[in-house]
Amino acid sequence: MDSTPRSNRLHIAIFGRRNAGKSSLINALTNQEIALVSSVPGTTTDPVYKSMELLPLGPVVFIDTAGIDDAGALGEMRIRRTLRVLRQSDVAVLVIDPEAGVDQYERDLLAQIRHQDIPVIAAVNKVDLCQLEGRLTEWQNELGVPFVPVSALMRQGIDQLKEHIIQVASKAIQEPTIIGDLLSPGDTVVLVIPIDMAMPKGRLILPQVQTIRDILDHDAYAVVVKERELKEALSSLKSKPRLVVTDSQVFMKVAADVPRDVPLTSFSILYARYKGDLEALVSGAKAIDQLEPGDRVLISEACTHHRQPDDIGTVQIPRWLRQYVGGDLQFEWTSGTGFPDDLAEFKLVVHCGGCMIHRREMLRRMDLVEGHGVPIVNYGVLLARIHGVLERALEPFPLAQMVLEEDGFKSGCDCEIEGRASQPENQQGAGA
């Protein structure tokens, strides 16, 4: 289970005030000394992640966070980092120190948790040191969440807390497929994967591997070829494939080689719906046509991969958009966990496929962007739009096609850059 990517694990985050016993609790839950424990307030400064298996849920990651009552300038920064963890949390555990009780800190945090529709459990820690009497019922009635009395130090109530986590997490789990819902047992899928200098030596990138696994999980056949071998591979099949999936960098060549009656899409489009909301991203594509020279565009990647000389996010997409708009644009970039809260000044947000982050975090980033009234599109949808193949790439997805038609634009394009895409999907993390 250690090989399961963090982005595919259920995220269980531990929140609470300083010295409430969050670190001790995560050590008790994982049965390991993961987090540093100290009586000094503010020992935990950055989120601490621990991947493990929690049966019957399977692979999960526990996240320890800094105190929500931290003080000073550094404390405010720690609190902001703690609140950012909410974006990726599937379940929240609110740790309460019975000596401090329930105050505005807990109420404010609970309001944010509920605003993001995250299931929450309250763990009253240190019950070996004090008598709760009727306070547990009082707090439970006030906050309206289940309360579990525990002692992280004495390992009391830990099994009961795990049972509550499993119960609420089971209801929260969403298990979208990458491609499996498009297939029937026995179907054949042809995957077109270019091999070039930017491809990691000796391995495929995560979206490609996960797509192959999803095909196998649904009892279908995966045929993997390079773009130069596609035509021969198609002619050797006894029947037409159910679907052809290509890396975006060779979409134009692949589209020319795949018969028109064979559905065709890209890894990027598959990931647009697997990690995000395909219909919303397609709707955001119309903003590409509304860009004007001087507009601000945010390009965000969820990982911090090694950049190639012709990097997709920092070089190619800016170049294509400048050519498409016919003038210069003001670009800003974010990577990894960094994502700005103030987005109102941007005319468009372009996000990677998000293969290295949790789906819930990707959806929350989209909600944050859309809450500012800013359109958002992912790499794959943008590339398909610019290069005139968006309509065909969306044919396997009727709802997304309807959005395209309702928005009143077609994906065909007469721009000079059509067909010039290169290397947009062959980097770890940048490829979806």
C-alpha positions in Angstrom: 0.0 0.0 0.0 3.0 2.3 0.4 3.2 2.5 -3.4 -0.3 4.0 -3.6 0.2 7.7 -4.6 -0.9 10.2 -2.0 -3.2 11.8 -4.5 -5.2 8.5 -4.6 -5.5 8.2 -0.8 -8.3 9.3 1.5 -7.1 12.3 3.4 -7.9 12.5 7.1 -6.8 15.8 8.7 -6.4 16.5 12.4 -7.2 20.1 13.6 -7.4 21.8 16.9 -5.7 24.3 19.2 -2.1 24.2 20.3 -1.4 21.6 23.0 -4.8 19.9 22.4 -2.9 16.7 21.7 -3.1 16.6 17.9 0.4 15.2 17.4 -0.1 12.6 20.2 -3.4 11.6 18.6 -2.0 11.1 15.1 0.8 9.0 16.7 -1.9 6.9 18.5 -4.0 6.5 15.3 -1.0 5.4 13.2 0.6 3.5 16.1 3.9 5.1 15.2 5.9 8.1 16.4 5.2 10.2 13.4 4.7 13.7 14.8 6.9 15.4 17.3 5.2 15.7 20.7 6.1 18.4 23.2 4.4 20.4 26.0 5.7 23.6 24.2 2.8 25.3 22.4 3.3 25.5 18.6 5.6 22.5 18.2 3.9 21.5 14.9 4.6 24.3 12.4 4.0 22.6 9.0 1.5 19.9 8.1 2.8 16.4 8.7 1.6 13.7 6.4 1.6 9.9 7.1 0.4 7.4 4.6 -0.9 4.1 5.9 -3.6 1.5 5.5 -6.8 1.8 7.5 -9.0 -1.2 6.9 -11.6 -1.5 5.5 -11.1 1.9 3.9 -7.7 1.0 2.4 -4.9 3.5 1.7 -5.3 6.7 3.7 -3.1 9.6 4.7 -3.3 11.3 8.1 -2.4 15.0 8.3 -1.2 16.7 11.5 -1.6 20.5 11.5 -0.5 23.5 13.4 -2.7 25.0 16.1 -5.7 27.1 15.0 -4.9 29.5 17.9 -1.3 30.1 17.0 0.0 33.6 17.8 2.2 36.2 16.2 3.2 36.8 12.6 4.6 33.3 12.2 1.5 31.9 13.9 -0.7 33.6 11.4 1.3 32.0 8.6 0.9 28.6 10.2 -2.8 29.1 10.6 -3.1 29.9 6.9 -1.2 26.7 6.1 -3.5 24.7 8.4 -6.6 26.1 6.7 -5.2 25.3 3.3 -5.2 21.6 4.4 -9.0 21.8 4.4 -8.9 21.9 0.6 -7.6 18.4 0.5 -9.4 16.9 3.4 -12.0 14.1 3.0 -12.6 13.8 6.8 -11.7 16.3 9.5 -11.0 15.4 13.2 -11.4 18.3 15.5 -9.4 17.7 18.7 -10.6 19.4 21.8 -8.7 19.9 25.1 -11.4 19.5 27.9 -9.5 22.1 30.0 -9.9 24.7 27.3 -13.3 23.5 26.2 -15.2 24.7 23.2 -14.6 28.4 22.2 -14.8 30.6 19.2 -11.7 28.9 17.7 -13.6 25.6 17.4 -16.8 27.3 16.2 -15.0 29.3 13.5 -13.1 26.2 12.3 -16.2 24.1 12.3 -18.0 26.7 10.2 -15.2 26.6 7.6 -15.3 22.8 7.6 -19.0 22.8 7.0 -18.7 25.4 4.3 -16.5 23.0 2.4 -18.9 20.1 3.1 -16.3 18.0 4.9 -17.5 15.2 7.3 -16.2 16.0 10.8 -15.7 14.2 14.1 -14.8 15.8 17.4 -12.2 14.0 19.6 -12.1 15.1 23.2 -8.6 14.3 24.3 -6.9 13.9 27.7 -9.9 12.3 29.3 -7.5 10.4 31.6 -6.6 13.8 33.2 -10.1 15.2 33.9 -13.7 14.4 34.4 -16.0 15.4 31.6 -19.3 15.0 33.5 -22.0 16.6 31.4 -19.8 18.7 29.2 -19.5 16.1 26.5 -23.2 16.1 25.9 -23.3 19.9 26.1 -20.6 20.3 23.5 -22.1 17.7 21.2 -25.5 19.4 21.3 -23.9 22.8 20.7 -21.7 21.8 17.7 -23.9 19.1 16.3 -21.1 16.7 15.5 -20.3 13.3 17.0 -17.9 13.4 20.0 -15.5 10.6 20.9 -13.7 10.7 24.3 -10.0 9.6 23.9 -6.7 9.6 25.7 -4.0 9.7 23.1 -1.3 9.2 25.8 -3.0 6.1 27.3 -4.3 4.9 23.9 -7.9 5.0 25.3 -10.8 5.3 22.9 -8.5 5.2 19.8 -10.3 2.1 18.3 -13.7 3.8 18.8 -12.3 7.0 17.1 -11.1 4.8 14.2 -14.5 3.3 13.9 -16.2 6.7 13.7 -13.6 7.8 11.1 -14.3 4.7 9.0 -18.1 5.2 9.3 -18.1 8.8 8.1 -15.4 8.3 5.6 -17.2 5.4 4.0 -20.1 7.8 3.2 -17.6 10.5 1.9 -15.7 8.2 -0.5 -16.1 8.9 -4.1 -14.6 6.5 -6.5 -14.7 7.9 -10.0 -13.0 5.9 -12.7 -10.6 7.2 -15.2 -11.9 5.3 -18.2 -13.7 2.2 -16.8 -17.2 3.6 -17.1 -16.7 4.0 -20.9 -15.9 0.3 -21.3 -17.4 -3.2 -21.3 -15.5 -6.4 -20.5 -13.6 -7.5 -23.6 -13.3 -4.0 -25.1 -10.0 -2.9 -26.6 -8.4 0.5 -25.8 -5.5 1.8 -27.8 -3.2 4.1 -25.9 -0.8 6.3 -27.9 2.3 7.2 -25.8 5.2 9.1 -27.5 8.7 8.3 -26.2 11.0 11.2 -26.4 13.7 13.0 -24.4 11.3 14.4 -21.8 9.8 11.0 -21.0 11.1 9.6 -17.7 13.7 6.9 -18.5 12.5 3.4 -18.1 9.0 4.2 -17.0 5.6 5.8 -17.9 4.1 8.8 -16.2 1.4 8.5 -13.6 -1.7 9.3 -15.8 -0.6 6.6 -18.3 0.0 4.0 -15.7 -3.2 4.7 -13.9 -5.2 4.6 -17.1 -3.8 1.2 -18.0 -4.6 -0.1 -14.5 -8.2 1.1 -14.8 -8.6 -0.6 -18.1 -7.4 -3.9 -16.6 -9.6 -3.4 -13.6 -12.6 -3.3 -15.9 -11.7 -6.5 -17.8 -10.7 -4.7 -21.0 -7.6 -4.9 -23.1 -4.9 -2.2 -23.3 -2.8 -1.9 -26.5 0.0 0.5 -26.0 1.8 2.0 -29.0 3.9 4.9 -30.1 2.4 7.3 -32.6 4.5 5.9 -35.4 3.1 2.5 -34.9 -0.6 3.5 -34.5 -1.8 2.9 -38.0 -0.2 -0.6 -38.2 -1.6 -1.4 -34.8 -5.1 -0.4 -35.8 -4.9 -2.5 -39.0 -3.8 -5.5 -37.0 -6.8 -5.5 -34.7 -9.6 -8.0 -35.6 -12.3 -5.4 -34.6 -12.3 -1.7 -34.1 -11.2 -0.5 -30.7 -13.7 0.9 -28.3 -11.6 4.0 -27.8 -8.2 5.5 -28.7 -6.5 7.7 -26.0 -3.6 9.8 -27.0 -1.0 12.1 -25.5 -1.9 15.6 -26.5 1.4 16.3 -28.1 0.5 14.0 -31.1 -3.2 14.6 -31.2 -3.2 16.0 -34.7 -1.2 13.1 -36.1 -3.3 10.5 -34.2 -6.6 12.2 -35.3 -5.5 11.8 -38.9 -4.7 8.1 -38.4 -7.7 7.1 -36.4 -10.9 6.3 -38.5 -13.6 8.9 -37.9 -16.0 6.3 -36.5 -13.6 5.3 -33.7 -13.9 7.5 -30.6 -10.8 9.4 -29.8 -9.8 11.5 -26.7 -6.6 12.3 -24.7 -5.2 11.5 -21.3 -5.7 15.1 -20.5 -9.4 15.0 -21.2 -9.8 11.8 -19.2 -8.0 13.5 -16.2 -10.1 16.7 -16.6 -13.1 14.6 -15.4 -11.3 12.2 -13.2 -9.6 14.9 -11.1 -12.0 17.8 -11.7 -15.2 18.7 -13.4 -15.0 18.2 -17.2 -18.1 20.2 -18.0 -16.9 23.2 -16.0 -13.5 23.1 -17.6 -15.0 22.9 -21.1 -17.2 25.9 -20.2 -14.1 27.8 -19.2 -12.5 27.2 -22.6 -14.7 29.9 -24.1 -12.6 32.4 -22.2 -9.7 31.6 -24.4 -11.4 33.4 -27.2 -12.1 36.4 -25.0 -8.5 37.0 -24.0 -7.0 40.3 -25.0 -3.4 41.5 -25.0 -2.4 42.6 -21.5 -4.8 40.3 -19.7 -3.5 38.4 -16.6 -3.4 34.6 -16.8 -2.6 32.2 -13.9 -0.9 28.9 -14.8 -1.0 26.5 -11.9 0.7 23.1 -11.6 0.0 20.8 -8.6 3.5 19.3 -8.6 7.1 20.6 -8.7 8.6 18.4 -11.5 11.9 19.0 -13.1 11.3 21.4 -15.9 12.5 20.7 -19.5 13.9 23.5 -21.7 10.5 23.6 -23.6 8.4 23.2 -20.5 4.6 22.9 -21.1 3.5 25.3 -18.3 6.2 28.0 -18.4 7.1 28.0 -22.1 4.7 26.3 -24.5 1.3 27.3 -23.2 2.4 31.0 -22.8 3.7 30.9 -26.3 0.6 29.3 -27.8 -1.7 31.7 -25.9 0.3 34.8 -27.0 0.1 33.6 -30.6 -3.6 32.8 -30.3 -4.4 36.2 -28.8 -2.1 38.1 -31.1 -0.3 40.0 -28.4 1.5 39.7 -25.0 -0.2 38.5 -21.9 0.7 38.9 -18.2 1.5 35.4 -16.9 1.9 34.3 -13.3 2.7 30.8 -12.1 2.1 28.6 -9.0 3.3 25.1 -8.3 2.9 22.4 -5.7 0.6 23.2 -2.8 0.7 27.0 -3.4 -2.5 28.4 -4.8 -3.5 32.1 -4.4 -6.6 33.1 -2.5 -7.0 36.4 -4.4 -7.9 35.5 -8.0 -10.2 38.3 -9.0 -7.6 40.1 -11.2 -7.1 37.1 -13.5 -9.0 36.7 -16.8 -8.2 33.0 -17.0 -6.8 30.2 -14.8 -5.0 27.4 -16.6 -4.5 24.3 -14.3 -2.6 21.1 -15.0 -4.6 17.8 -14.8 -3.9 17.5 -11.1 -2.5 13.9 -11.2 -0.4 14.6 -8.2 -3.1 16.1 -5.9 -6.3 14.7 -4.4 -9.5 15.1 -6.5 -11.2 16.9 -3.6 -8.4 19.5 -3.6 -8.7 20.0 -7.3 -12.5 20.5 -7.1 -12.0 23.0 -4.3 -9.4 24.9 -6.3 -12.0 25.0 -9.1 -14.7 26.2 -6.6 -12.3 28.9 -5.4 -11.6 30.2 -8.9 -15.2 30.1 -10.0 -16.2 31.9 -6.7 -14.2 34.9 -8.0 -16.1 34.7 -11.3 -12.9 33.7 -13.1 -13.1 30.9 -15.8 -10.8 27.9 -15.4 -9.5 25.4 -17.9 -7.1 22.5 -17.7 -4.1 21.9 -19.9 -5.8 19.2 -22.0 -9.0 21.2 -22.7 -6.9 24.3 -23.5 -4.7 22.4 -25.9 -7.6 20.7 -27.6 -9.3 24.1 -28.0 -6.3 25.9 -29.4 -5.5 23.1 -31.8 -9.0 22.6 -33.2 -9.8 19.1 -31.9 -11.9 19.8 -28.8 -15.2 18.7 -30.5 -13.7 15.3 -31.4 -12.0 14.8 -28.0 -15.3 15.3 -26.3 -17.3 12.9 -28.4 -17.1 10.1 -25.7 -18.6 12.6 -23.2 -22.1 13.7 -24.2 -22.6 16.1 -21.2 -19.4 17.9 -22.0 -20.5 18.1 -25.7 -23.7 19.7 -24.6 -21.8 22.3 -22.7 -19.7 23.0 -25.8 -22.8 23.5 -27.9 -24.7 25.5 -25.2 -21.8 27.9 -24.9 -22.1 28.7 -28.6 -18.7 28.0 -29.9 -17.0 25.3 -31.9 -13.5 24.0 -31.4 -12.4 24.4 -35.0 -9.6 26.9 -35.3 -7.8 28.6 -38.2 -4.9 29.9 -36.0 -1.3 29.5 -37.3 -0.2 27.4 -34.3 -2.6 24.6 -35.1 -0.7 21.3 -35.1 2.5 22.6 -33.4 1.9 21.1 -30.0 4.9 19.3 -28.5 5.6 17.6 -25.2 2.6 18.7 -23.2 1.9 15.4 -21.5 5.2 13.7 -21.2 6.4 15.1 -17.8 5.5 13.7 -14.4 2.7 15.8 -13.0 2.4 18.1 -16.1 0.9 15.5 -18.3 -2.7 15.4 -17.4 
